Amino acid sequence: MNLIEVAAGLVFRHGRLLLTQRRTGDHLGGLWEFPGGKREPGEDFPACLRRELREELGIGVQVGPCLERVRHEYPDKAVYLEFFRCRLIEGEPQALGCQAVAWVTPQELSGYEFPAADARLLDRLTTETDLWT
């Protein structure tokens, strides 16, 4: 099974976290996720994340520390994800490469359905409130 490497961003602003919704026809379509995408050959994870957020949302970010690393196997593919804390430095997110975008509070997070690979990070986001500041 091929391993797909993904960089994802935790973009916080004024106590809210940026989420994107996967397109209906895509793998895990309709679910919400932390924005990002697949790493290209020779690209490091932070560079991948900056490129993906520019392409998918039209924003520029400053990539900070990696908060979580996860390997998860779905029935049809395996993914390795690195989640980075990011700071929005340019633009306002637009749904260019996704179905929708949302800024959510910690209390609203549980109302969104995510891929299984995000479970451990979601648990941290609900228990470690200092991540939101």
C-alpha positions as CSV (number, residue, x, y, z in Angstrom):
1,M,0.0,0.0,0.0
2,N,1.5,3.4,-1.0
3,L,2.0,5.9,1.7
4,I,0.6,9.4,1.0
5,E,2.4,12.2,2.8
6,V,0.3,15.2,3.8
7,A,1.1,18.5,5.4
8,A,-1.9,20.2,7.3
9,G,-2.2,23.5,9.0
10,L,-3.8,24.7,12.2
11,V,-4.6,28.3,11.3
12,F,-5.9,30.1,14.4
13,R,-7.4,33.6,14.4
14,H,-9.1,35.4,17.2
15,G,-9.9,32.2,19.1
16,R,-11.1,30.4,16.0
17,L,-9.6,27.6,13.9
18,L,-9.8,27.4,10.1
19,L,-11.4,24.2,8.7
20,T,-12.0,23.1,5.1
21,Q,-14.6,20.7,3.7
22,R,-13.5,18.0,1.3
23,R,-15.3,18.1,-2.1
24,T,-18.1,15.6,-2.4
25,G,-16.6,13.5,-5.1
26,D,-13.1,13.2,-3.4
27,H,-11.8,10.5,-1.1
28,L,-13.7,11.1,2.3
29,G,-15.8,13.7,0.5
30,G,-18.0,15.9,2.6
31,L,-15.8,15.5,5.7
32,W,-14.1,18.5,7.3
33,E,-10.4,18.7,7.8
34,F,-7.4,20.9,8.6
35,P,-6.3,22.6,5.3
36,G,-3.3,21.2,3.5
37,G,-2.4,18.6,1.0
38,K,-0.1,16.0,-0.5
39,R,3.7,16.5,-0.4
40,E,5.4,16.6,-3.8
41,P,8.8,14.8,-4.3
42,G,11.7,16.8,-3.0
43,E,9.4,19.2,-1.1
44,D,9.6,19.6,2.7
45,F,6.5,19.6,4.7
46,P,6.4,23.4,5.5
47,A,6.9,24.3,1.8
48,C,4.2,21.8,0.9
49,L,1.8,23.5,3.4
50,R,2.6,27.0,2.1
51,R,1.9,25.9,-1.5
52,E,-1.2,24.0,-0.7
53,L,-2.8,26.8,1.3
54,R,-2.0,29.3,-1.5
55,E,-3.6,26.9,-4.1
56,E,-6.6,25.7,-2.1
57,L,-7.5,28.9,-0.1
58,G,-5.6,31.8,-1.7
59,I,-3.8,32.6,1.6
60,G,-0.3,33.0,2.7
61,V,0.8,31.6,6.1
62,Q,3.9,31.5,8.3
63,V,4.4,27.9,9.2
64,G,5.3,27.3,12.9
65,P,6.0,24.2,14.9
66,C,4.8,20.7,14.1
67,L,2.1,19.9,16.7
68,E,1.3,16.3,15.7
69,R,2.5,13.5,13.5
70,V,0.0,10.7,12.5
71,R,0.2,7.6,10.4
72,H,-3.3,6.1,9.6
73,E,-4.4,3.3,7.4
74,Y,-7.7,3.5,5.6
75,P,-9.0,0.4,3.7
76,D,-7.8,1.8,0.4
77,K,-4.7,3.9,1.3
78,A,-2.3,4.8,4.0
79,V,-1.5,8.4,5.0
80,Y,1.2,10.1,7.0
81,L,0.3,13.6,8.2
82,E,2.2,16.3,9.8
83,F,0.1,19.1,11.4
84,F,1.7,22.5,11.8
85,R,0.6,25.6,13.7
86,C,0.3,28.4,11.2
87,R,-0.2,32.2,11.3
88,L,-2.3,33.8,8.6
89,I,-0.2,36.6,7.0
90,E,-1.9,37.2,3.7
91,G,-5.4,37.0,2.2
92,E,-8.8,35.8,3.4
93,P,-9.5,32.1,2.9
94,Q,-11.7,31.2,-0.1
95,A,-13.0,27.8,-1.1
96,L,-10.8,27.5,-4.3
97,G,-9.8,23.8,-3.9
98,C,-12.3,22.7,-1.4
99,Q,-16.1,22.7,-1.0
100,A,-16.3,25.2,1.9
101,V,-14.4,26.9,4.7
102,A,-15.3,27.7,8.3
103,W,-13.8,29.4,11.3
104,V,-14.8,27.5,14.4
105,T,-14.5,27.9,18.1
106,P,-13.5,25.1,20.5
107,Q,-17.1,24.6,21.4
108,E,-18.2,24.3,17.7
109,L,-15.5,21.8,16.8
110,S,-17.5,18.7,17.9
111,G,-20.3,19.7,15.4
112,Y,-18.0,18.8,12.4
113,E,-17.3,15.4,11.1
114,F,-13.6,14.6,10.4
115,P,-11.6,11.8,8.8
116,A,-10.5,9.1,11.3
117,A,-6.8,10.1,10.9
118,D,-7.6,13.4,12.7
119,A,-9.0,11.8,15.9
120,R,-5.9,12.2,18.1
121,L,-5.4,15.8,17.1
122,L,-9.1,16.6,17.7
123,D,-8.8,15.1,21.2
124,R,-5.9,17.4,21.9
125,L,-7.8,20.5,20.5
126,T,-10.7,19.8,22.9
127,T,-8.6,19.2,26.0
128,E,-5.6,21.5,25.5
129,T,-7.3,24.9,25.4
130,D,-3.9,26.7,25.4
131,L,-3.5,25.6,21.7
132,W,-6.2,28.1,20.8
133,T,-4.4,31.2,22.2
